[in-house]
Amino acid sequence: MLFRSGTAIATAISIIITNILRLALVYVKFNIQPFSRDTVKAIVISIVVFLIAYFIPSHDNPIVDLIIRSTAAATSFSFLIMYFGVSSDINDLYARVKKRFFS
């Protein structure tokens, strides 16, 4: 069991180091930062949505459980992304759809 954990830890460390080096290369060569505050907002929203779906009581029927959790997660994620303005593209799309169907 310890061997498997060591392998997983080593893999995680190597992936983290590789991604940090890639990020540094992009920043040095192209002078751009691929991440912004919106990235952090999206990660926090994803964690919140995961917790919402995780703490929903499970149902005996796996299909019904899947539908309930998926609907709750998708609805929560969509609402929070639009409310906090994480993606201007999504907010623009929502505005166009709202204007087309509700005007």
C-alpha positions in Angstrom: 0.0 0.0 0.0 2.8 2.4 0.8 4.4 1.7 -2.6 1.2 2.8 -4.4 1.1 6.0 -2.4 4.7 6.8 -3.1 4.1 6.3 -6.8 1.1 8.6 -6.8 3.0 11.2 -4.8 5.9 11.0 -7.2 3.6 11.3 -10.2 1.9 14.3 -8.7 5.2 16.1 -8.0 6.5 15.5 -11.5 3.2 16.8 -13.0 3.3 19.9 -10.8 7.0 20.6 -11.6 6.3 20.1 -15.4 3.4 22.5 -15.3 5.3 25.1 -13.4 8.1 24.9 -15.9 5.6 25.3 -18.8 4.0 28.3 -17.1 7.4 29.9 -16.6 8.3 29.2 -20.3 5.1 30.8 -21.5 5.7 33.8 -19.3 9.3 34.3 -20.3 8.9 33.6 -24.0 5.6 35.3 -24.7 5.3 37.6 -21.7 1.8 36.5 -20.9 0.1 35.1 -17.9 -2.4 32.4 -18.8 -4.2 32.6 -15.4 -6.2 35.5 -13.9 -8.4 36.2 -11.0 -11.3 34.7 -12.9 -9.4 31.4 -12.9 -9.2 31.5 -9.2 -13.0 32.4 -9.0 -13.8 29.4 -11.3 -11.8 27.0 -9.1 -13.5 28.2 -6.0 -16.9 28.0 -7.7 -16.1 24.4 -8.8 -15.2 23.4 -5.2 -18.4 25.0 -3.9 -20.5 23.1 -6.5 -18.7 19.9 -5.8 -19.5 20.3 -2.1 -23.2 21.1 -2.9 -23.5 17.9 -5.0 -21.6 15.9 -2.4 -23.8 16.8 0.5 -27.1 16.1 -1.3 -28.6 13.0 0.3 -28.2 10.0 -1.9 -31.1 8.2 -3.5 -31.6 4.5 -3.7 -32.1 4.5 -7.4 -28.7 5.4 -9.1 -30.4 6.9 -12.2 -32.5 9.3 -10.1 -29.5 10.1 -7.9 -27.5 10.9 -11.0 -30.2 13.2 -12.4 -30.7 15.0 -9.1 -27.0 15.6 -8.4 -26.2 16.5 -12.0 -29.1 19.0 -12.2 -28.1 20.6 -8.9 -24.4 20.8 -10.0 -25.1 22.2 -13.4 -27.7 24.7 -12.2 -25.5 25.9 -9.3 -22.4 26.1 -11.5 -24.2 28.1 -14.2 -25.8 30.5 -11.8 -22.5 31.1 -9.9 -20.5 31.6 -13.0 -22.9 34.2 -14.4 -23.5 35.9 -11.0 -19.8 36.4 -10.4 -19.1 37.4 -14.0 -16.3 34.8 -14.5 -16.7 34.6 -18.2 -17.7 37.5 -20.3 -18.4 35.1 -23.2 -21.0 33.2 -21.1 -22.6 36.4 -19.9 -22.8 37.8 -23.4 -24.4 34.6 -24.6 -26.9 34.7 -21.8 -27.8 38.3 -22.6 -28.3 37.4 -26.3 -30.5 34.4 -25.5 -32.5 36.4 -22.9 -33.0 39.2 -25.4 -34.1 36.9 -28.2 -36.5 34.8 -26.2 -37.8 37.2 -23.5 -38.0 40.5 -25.3 
